Amino acid sequence: MLAAVDPLRTYGMVKLGRFHKEGQGGLPRNSAAAVALWRAPMLKGENPWALVLLAPTLETGEGSTADPIEALAL
């Protein structure tokens, strides 16, 4: 699924991550895929929404290993 998203369009990646997390658009719920999509724009430093959506998932460990320190840093 990641290959279907243009990596230069970070807002599309963030939106697709929300679709995965919430099970919208015919996609099954997949928090790990959402976290992977949100990390890419976050690492590029180009999309603040990626930070806003990624922090709570890191705090709870949904879709990744819980990391409250990284969540707080975001």
Phi and psi restraints in degrees (range 20) as a CNS / XPLOR table:
assign (resid 1 and name C) (resid 2 and name N)
       (resid 2 and name CA) (resid 2 and name C) 1.0 -60.7 20.0 2
assign (resid 2 and name N) (resid 2 and name CA)
       (resid 2 and name C) (resid 3 and name N) 1.0 -34.6 20.0 2
assign (resid 2 and name C) (resid 3 and name N)
       (resid 3 and name CA) (resid 3 and name C) 1.0 -67.4 20.0 2
assign (resid 3 and name N) (resid 3 and name CA)
       (resid 3 and name C) (resid 4 and name N) 1.0 -20.0 20.0 2
assign (resid 3 and name C) (resid 4 and name N)
       (resid 4 and name CA) (resid 4 and name C) 1.0 -79.9 20.0 2
assign (resid 4 and name N) (resid 4 and name CA)
       (resid 4 and name C) (resid 5 and name N) 1.0 -8.2 20.0 2
assign (resid 4 and name C) (resid 5 and name N)
       (resid 5 and name CA) (resid 5 and name C) 1.0 -106.1 20.0 2
assign (resid 5 and name N) (resid 5 and name CA)
       (resid 5 and name C) (resid 6 and name N) 1.0 132.6 20.0 2
assign (resid 5 and name C) (resid 6 and name N)
       (resid 6 and name CA) (resid 6 and name C) 1.0 -69.1 20.0 2
assign (resid 6 and name N) (resid 6 and name CA)
       (resid 6 and name C) (resid 7 and name N) 1.0 117.7 20.0 2
assign (resid 6 and name C) (resid 7 and name N)
       (resid 7 and name CA) (resid 7 and name C) 1.0 -66.5 20.0 2
assign (resid 7 and name N) (resid 7 and name CA)
       (resid 7 and name C) (resid 8 and name N) 1.0 -11.5 20.0 2
assign (resid 7 and name C) (resid 8 and name N)
       (resid 8 and name CA) (resid 8 and name C) 1.0 -85.9 20.0 2
assign (resid 8 and name N) (resid 8 and name CA)
       (resid 8 and name C) (resid 9 and name N) 1.0 -10.3 20.0 2
assign (resid 8 and name C) (resid 9 and name N)
       (resid 9 and name CA) (resid 9 and name C) 1.0 -110.8 20.0 2
assign (resid 9 and name N) (resid 9 and name CA)
       (resid 9 and name C) (resid 10 and name N) 1.0 84.6 20.0 2
assign (resid 9 and name C) (resid 10 and name N)
       (resid 10 and name CA) (resid 10 and name C) 1.0 -67.6 20.0 2
assign (resid 10 and name N) (resid 10 and name CA)
       (resid 10 and name C) (resid 11 and name N) 1.0 -30.0 20.0 2
assign (resid 10 and name C) (resid 11 and name N)
       (resid 11 and name CA) (resid 11 and name C) 1.0 -68.1 20.0 2
assign (resid 11 and name N) (resid 11 and name CA)
       (resid 11 and name C) (resid 12 and name N) 1.0 -33.1 20.0 2
assign (resid 11 and name C) (resid 12 and name N)
       (resid 12 and name CA) (resid 12 and name C) 1.0 -66.7 20.0 2
assign (resid 12 and name N) (resid 12 and name CA)
       (resid 12 and name C) (resid 13 and name N) 1.0 -37.6 20.0 2
assign (resid 12 and name C) (resid 13 and name N)
       (resid 13 and name CA) (resid 13 and name C) 1.0 -65.5 20.0 2
assign (resid 13 and name N) (resid 13 and name CA)
       (resid 13 and name C) (resid 14 and name N) 1.0 -40.8 20.0 2
assign (resid 13 and name C) (resid 14 and name N)
       (resid 14 and name CA) (resid 14 and name C) 1.0 -65.4 20.0 2
assign (resid 14 and name N) (resid 14 and name CA)
       (resid 14 and name C) (resid 15 and name N) 1.0 -43.4 20.0 2
assign (resid 14 and name C) (resid 15 and name N)
       (resid 15 and name CA) (resid 15 and name C) 1.0 -63.6 20.0 2
assign (resid 15 and name N) (resid 15 and name CA)
       (resid 15 and name C) (resid 16 and name N) 1.0 -43.7 20.0 2
assign (resid 15 and name C) (resid 16 and name N)
       (resid 16 and name CA) (resid 16 and name C) 1.0 -62.1 20.0 2
assign (resid 16 and name N) (resid 16 and name CA)
       (resid 16 and name C) (resid 17 and name N) 1.0 -36.3 20.0 2
assign (resid 16 and name C) (resid 17 and name N)
       (resid 17 and name CA) (resid 17 and name C) 1.0 -61.7 20.0 2
assign (resid 17 and name N) (resid 17 and name CA)
       (resid 17 and name C) (resid 18 and name N) 1.0 -39.9 20.0 2
assign (resid 17 and name C) (resid 18 and name N)
       (resid 18 and name CA) (resid 18 and name C) 1.0 -65.2 20.0 2
assign (resid 18 and name N) (resid 18 and name CA)
       (resid 18 and name C) (resid 19 and name N) 1.0 -38.7 20.0 2
assign (resid 18 and name C) (resid 19 and name N)
       (resid 19 and name CA) (resid 19 and name C) 1.0 -60.6 20.0 2
assign (resid 19 and name N) (resid 19 and name CA)
       (resid 19 and name C) (resid 20 and name N) 1.0 -42.8 20.0 2
assign (resid 19 and name C) (resid 20 and name N)
       (resid 20 and name CA) (resid 20 and name C) 1.0 -64.5 20.0 2
assign (resid 20 and name N) (resid 20 and name CA)
       (resid 20 and name C) (resid 21 and name N) 1.0 -45.7 20.0 2
assign (resid 20 and name C) (resid 21 and name N)
       (resid 21 and name CA) (resid 21 and name C) 1.0 -64.9 20.0 2
assign (resid 21 and name N) (resid 21 and name CA)
       (resid 21 and name C) (resid 22 and name N) 1.0 -39.3 20.0 2
assign (resid 21 and name C) (resid 22 and name N)
       (resid 22 and name CA) (resid 22 and name C) 1.0 -95.8 20.0 2
assign (resid 22 and name N) (resid 22 and name CA)
       (resid 22 and name C) (resid 23 and name N) 1.0 -4.9 20.0 2
assign (resid 22 and name C) (resid 23 and name N)
       (resid 23 and name CA) (resid 23 and name C) 1.0 69.5 20.0 2
assign (resid 23 and name N) (resid 23 and name CA)
       (resid 23 and name C) (resid 24 and name N) 1.0 40.8 20.0 2
assign (resid 23 and name C) (resid 24 and name N)
       (resid 24 and name CA) (resid 24 and name C) 1.0 -100.8 20.0 2
assign (resid 24 and name N) (resid 24 and name CA)
       (resid 24 and name C) (resid 25 and name N) 1.0 168.1 20.0 2
assign (resid 24 and name C) (resid 25 and name N)
       (resid 25 and name CA) (resid 25 and name C) 1.0 64.0 20.0 2
assign (resid 25 and name N) (resid 25 and name CA)
       (resid 25 and name C) (resid 26 and name N) 1.0 26.2 20.0 2
assign (resid 25 and name C) (resid 26 and name N)
       (resid 26 and name CA) (resid 26 and name C) 1.0 81.9 20.0 2
assign (resid 26 and name N) (resid 26 and name CA)
       (resid 26 and name C) (resid 27 and name N) 1.0 4.0 20.0 2
assign (resid 26 and name C) (resid 27 and name N)
       (resid 27 and name CA) (resid 27 and name C) 1.0 -91.9 20.0 2
assign (resid 27 and name N) (resid 27 and name CA)
       (resid 27 and name C) (resid 28 and name N) 1.0 142.8 20.0 2
assign (resid 27 and name C) (resid 28 and name N)
       (resid 28 and name CA) (resid 28 and name C) 1.0 -72.9 20.0 2
assign (resid 28 and name N) (resid 28 and name CA)
       (resid 28 and name C) (resid 29 and name N) 1.0 156.4 20.0 2
assign (resid 28 and name C) (resid 29 and name N)
       (resid 29 and name CA) (resid 29 and name C) 1.0 -62.9 20.0 2
assign (resid 29 and name N) (resid 29 and name CA)
       (resid 29 and name C) (resid 30 and name N) 1.0 129.1 20.0 2
assign (resid 29 and name C) (resid 30 and name N)
       (resid 30 and name CA) (resid 30 and name C) 1.0 -152.0 20.0 2
assign (resid 30 and name N) (resid 30 and name CA)
       (resid 30 and name C) (resid 31 and name N) 1.0 90.1 20.0 2
assign (resid 30 and name C) (resid 31 and name N)
       (resid 31 and name CA) (resid 31 and name C) 1.0 -65.9 20.0 2
assign (resid 31 and name N) (resid 31 and name CA)
       (resid 31 and name C) (resid 32 and name N) 1.0 -32.5 20.0 2
assign (resid 31 and name C) (resid 32 and name N)
       (resid 32 and name CA) (resid 32 and name C) 1.0 -64.6 20.0 2
assign (resid 32 and name N) (resid 32 and name CA)
       (resid 32 and name C) (resid 33 and name N) 1.0 -40.2 20.0 2
assign (resid 32 and name C) (resid 33 and name N)
       (resid 33 and name CA) (resid 33 and name C) 1.0 -66.0 20.0 2
assign (resid 33 and name N) (resid 33 and name CA)
       (resid 33 and name C) (resid 34 and name N) 1.0 -38.1 20.0 2
assign (resid 33 and name C) (resid 34 and name N)
       (resid 34 and name CA) (resid 34 and name C) 1.0 -62.5 20.0 2
assign (resid 34 and name N) (resid 34 and name CA)
       (resid 34 and name C) (resid 35 and name N) 1.0 -46.2 20.0 2
assign (resid 34 and name C) (resid 35 and name N)
       (resid 35 and name CA) (resid 35 and name C) 1.0 -61.4 20.0 2
assign (resid 35 and name N) (resid 35 and name CA)
       (resid 35 and name C) (resid 36 and name N) 1.0 -42.5 20.0 2
assign (resid 35 and name C) (resid 36 and name N)
       (resid 36 and name CA) (resid 36 and name C) 1.0 -61.9 20.0 2
assign (resid 36 and name N) (resid 36 and name CA)
       (resid 36 and name C) (resid 37 and name N) 1.0 -41.4 20.0 2
assign (resid 36 and name C) (resid 37 and name N)
       (resid 37 and name CA) (resid 37 and name C) 1.0 -68.5 20.0 2
assign (resid 37 and name N) (resid 37 and name CA)
       (resid 37 and name C) (resid 38 and name N) 1.0 -37.8 20.0 2
assign (resid 37 and name C) (resid 38 and name N)
       (resid 38 and name CA) (resid 38 and name C) 1.0 -73.5 20.0 2
assign (resid 38 and name N) (resid 38 and name CA)
       (resid 38 and name C) (resid 39 and name N) 1.0 -29.2 20.0 2
assign (resid 38 and name C) (resid 39 and name N)
       (resid 39 and name CA) (resid 39 and name C) 1.0 -68.3 20.0 2
assign (resid 39 and name N) (resid 39 and name CA)
       (resid 39 and name C) (resid 40 and name N) 1.0 -35.9 20.0 2
assign (resid 39 and name C) (resid 40 and name N)
       (resid 40 and name CA) (resid 40 and name C) 1.0 -60.5 20.0 2
assign (resid 40 and name N) (resid 40 and name CA)
       (resid 40 and name C) (resid 41 and name N) 1.0 -52.5 20.0 2
assign (resid 40 and name C) (resid 41 and name N)
       (resid 41 and name CA) (resid 41 and name C) 1.0 -67.0 20.0 2
assign (resid 41 and name N) (resid 41 and name CA)
       (resid 41 and name C) (resid 42 and name N) 1.0 -32.6 20.0 2
assign (resid 41 and name C) (resid 42 and name N)
       (resid 42 and name CA) (resid 42 and name C) 1.0 -63.5 20.0 2
assign (resid 42 and name N) (resid 42 and name CA)
       (resid 42 and name C) (resid 43 and name N) 1.0 -43.1 20.0 2
assign (resid 42 and name C) (resid 43 and name N)
       (resid 43 and name CA) (resid 43 and name C) 1.0 -67.6 20.0 2
assign (resid 43 and name N) (resid 43 and name CA)
       (resid 43 and name C) (resid 44 and name N) 1.0 -28.4 20.0 2
assign (resid 43 and name C) (resid 44 and name N)
       (resid 44 and name CA) (resid 44 and name C) 1.0 -78.5 20.0 2
assign (resid 44 and name N) (resid 44 and name CA)
       (resid 44 and name C) (resid 45 and name N) 1.0 -13.9 20.0 2
assign (resid 44 and name C) (resid 45 and name N)
       (resid 45 and name CA) (resid 45 and name C) 1.0 68.5 20.0 2
assign (resid 45 and name N) (resid 45 and name CA)
       (resid 45 and name C) (resid 46 and name N) 1.0 26.2 20.0 2
assign (resid 45 and name C) (resid 46 and name N)
       (resid 46 and name CA) (resid 46 and name C) 1.0 -110.4 20.0 2
assign (resid 46 and name N) (resid 46 and name CA)
       (resid 46 and name C) (resid 47 and name N) 1.0 -7.0 20.0 2
assign (resid 46 and name C) (resid 47 and name N)
       (resid 47 and name CA) (resid 47 and name C) 1.0 -139.9 20.0 2
assign (resid 47 and name N) (resid 47 and name CA)
       (resid 47 and name C) (resid 48 and name N) 1.0 107.6 20.0 2
assign (resid 47 and name C) (resid 48 and name N)
       (resid 48 and name CA) (resid 48 and name C) 1.0 -66.2 20.0 2
assign (resid 48 and name N) (resid 48 and name CA)
       (resid 48 and name C) (resid 49 and name N) 1.0 -25.9 20.0 2
assign (resid 48 and name C) (resid 49 and name N)
       (resid 49 and name CA) (resid 49 and name C) 1.0 -64.9 20.0 2
assign (resid 49 and name N) (resid 49 and name CA)
       (resid 49 and name C) (resid 50 and name N) 1.0 -30.6 20.0 2
assign (resid 49 and name C) (resid 50 and name N)
       (resid 50 and name CA) (resid 50 and name C) 1.0 -61.7 20.0 2
assign (resid 50 and name N) (resid 50 and name CA)
       (resid 50 and name C) (resid 51 and name N) 1.0 -39.5 20.0 2
assign (resid 50 and name C) (resid 51 and name N)
       (resid 51 and name CA) (resid 51 and name C) 1.0 -66.4 20.0 2
assign (resid 51 and name N) (resid 51 and name CA)
       (resid 51 and name C) (resid 52 and name N) 1.0 -44.0 20.0 2
assign (resid 51 and name C) (resid 52 and name N)
       (resid 52 and name CA) (resid 52 and name C) 1.0 -62.8 20.0 2
assign (resid 52 and name N) (resid 52 and name CA)
       (resid 52 and name C) (resid 53 and name N) 1.0 -38.8 20.0 2
assign (resid 52 and name C) (resid 53 and name N)
       (resid 53 and name CA) (resid 53 and name C) 1.0 -82.9 20.0 2
assign (resid 53 and name N) (resid 53 and name CA)
       (resid 53 and name C) (resid 54 and name N) 1.0 -30.6 20.0 2
assign (resid 53 and name C) (resid 54 and name N)
       (resid 54 and name CA) (resid 54 and name C) 1.0 -75.8 20.0 2
assign (resid 54 and name N) (resid 54 and name CA)
       (resid 54 and name C) (resid 55 and name N) 1.0 -38.4 20.0 2
assign (resid 54 and name C) (resid 55 and name N)
       (resid 55 and name CA) (resid 55 and name C) 1.0 -55.0 20.0 2
assign (resid 55 and name N) (resid 55 and name CA)
       (resid 55 and name C) (resid 56 and name N) 1.0 -49.7 20.0 2
assign (resid 55 and name C) (resid 56 and name N)
       (resid 56 and name CA) (resid 56 and name C) 1.0 -64.5 20.0 2
assign (resid 56 and name N) (resid 56 and name CA)
       (resid 56 and name C) (resid 57 and name N) 1.0 -33.2 20.0 2
assign (resid 56 and name C) (resid 57 and name N)
       (resid 57 and name CA) (resid 57 and name C) 1.0 -69.5 20.0 2
assign (resid 57 and name N) (resid 57 and name CA)
       (resid 57 and name C) (resid 58 and name N) 1.0 -34.2 20.0 2
assign (resid 57 and name C) (resid 58 and name N)
       (resid 58 and name CA) (resid 58 and name C) 1.0 -70.6 20.0 2
assign (resid 58 and name N) (resid 58 and name CA)
       (resid 58 and name C) (resid 59 and name N) 1.0 -34.8 20.0 2
assign (resid 58 and name C) (resid 59 and name N)
       (resid 59 and name CA) (resid 59 and name C) 1.0 -65.4 20.0 2
assign (resid 59 and name N) (resid 59 and name CA)
       (resid 59 and name C) (resid 60 and name N) 1.0 -41.6 20.0 2
assign (resid 59 and name C) (resid 60 and name N)
       (resid 60 and name CA) (resid 60 and name C) 1.0 -89.5 20.0 2
assign (resid 60 and name N) (resid 60 and name CA)
       (resid 60 and name C) (resid 61 and name N) 1.0 -18.9 20.0 2
assign (resid 60 and name C) (resid 61 and name N)
       (resid 61 and name CA) (resid 61 and name C) 1.0 83.8 20.0 2
assign (resid 61 and name N) (resid 61 and name CA)
       (resid 61 and name C) (resid 62 and name N) 1.0 14.2 20.0 2
assign (resid 61 and name C) (resid 62 and name N)
       (resid 62 and name CA) (resid 62 and name C) 1.0 -77.9 20.0 2
assign (resid 62 and name N) (resid 62 and name CA)
       (resid 62 and name C) (resid 63 and name N) 1.0 112.6 20.0 2
assign (resid 62 and name C) (resid 63 and name N)
       (resid 63 and name CA) (resid 63 and name C) 1.0 89.0 20.0 2
assign (resid 63 and name N) (resid 63 and name CA)
       (resid 63 and name C) (resid 64 and name N) 1.0 -3.4 20.0 2
assign (resid 63 and name C) (resid 64 and name N)
       (resid 64 and name CA) (resid 64 and name C) 1.0 -161.9 20.0 2
assign (resid 64 and name N) (resid 64 and name CA)
       (resid 64 and name C) (resid 65 and name N) 1.0 178.2 20.0 2
assign (resid 64 and name C) (resid 65 and name N)
       (resid 65 and name CA) (resid 65 and name C) 1.0 -72.2 20.0 2
assign (resid 65 and name N) (resid 65 and name CA)
       (resid 65 and name C) (resid 66 and name N) 1.0 135.3 20.0 2
assign (resid 65 and name C) (resid 66 and name N)
       (resid 66 and name CA) (resid 66 and name C) 1.0 -60.7 20.0 2
assign (resid 66 and name N) (resid 66 and name CA)
       (resid 66 and name C) (resid 67 and name N) 1.0 130.5 20.0 2
assign (resid 66 and name C) (resid 67 and name N)
       (resid 67 and name CA) (resid 67 and name C) 1.0 -142.5 20.0 2
assign (resid 67 and name N) (resid 67 and name CA)
       (resid 67 and name C) (resid 68 and name N) 1.0 79.7 20.0 2
assign (resid 67 and name C) (resid 68 and name N)
       (resid 68 and name CA) (resid 68 and name C) 1.0 -62.5 20.0 2
assign (resid 68 and name N) (resid 68 and name CA)
       (resid 68 and name C) (resid 69 and name N) 1.0 -27.2 20.0 2
assign (resid 68 and name C) (resid 69 and name N)
       (resid 69 and name CA) (resid 69 and name C) 1.0 -68.6 20.0 2
assign (resid 69 and name N) (resid 69 and name CA)
       (resid 69 and name C) (resid 70 and name N) 1.0 -46.0 20.0 2
assign (resid 69 and name C) (resid 70 and name N)
       (resid 70 and name CA) (resid 70 and name C) 1.0 -65.9 20.0 2
assign (resid 70 and name N) (resid 70 and name CA)
       (resid 70 and name C) (resid 71 and name N) 1.0 -39.3 20.0 2
assign (resid 70 and name C) (resid 71 and name N)
       (resid 71 and name CA) (resid 71 and name C) 1.0 -59.9 20.0 2
assign (resid 71 and name N) (resid 71 and name CA)
       (resid 71 and name C) (resid 72 and name N) 1.0 -43.1 20.0 2
assign (resid 71 and name C) (resid 72 and name N)
       (resid 72 and name CA) (resid 72 and name C) 1.0 -66.5 20.0 2
assign (resid 72 and name N) (resid 72 and name CA)
       (resid 72 and name C) (resid 73 and name N) 1.0 -37.6 20.0 2
assign (resid 72 and name C) (resid 73 and name N)
       (resid 73 and name CA) (resid 73 and name C) 1.0 -65.0 20.0 2
assign (resid 73 and name N) (resid 73 and name CA)
       (resid 73 and name C) (resid 74 and name N) 1.0 -32.9 20.0 2
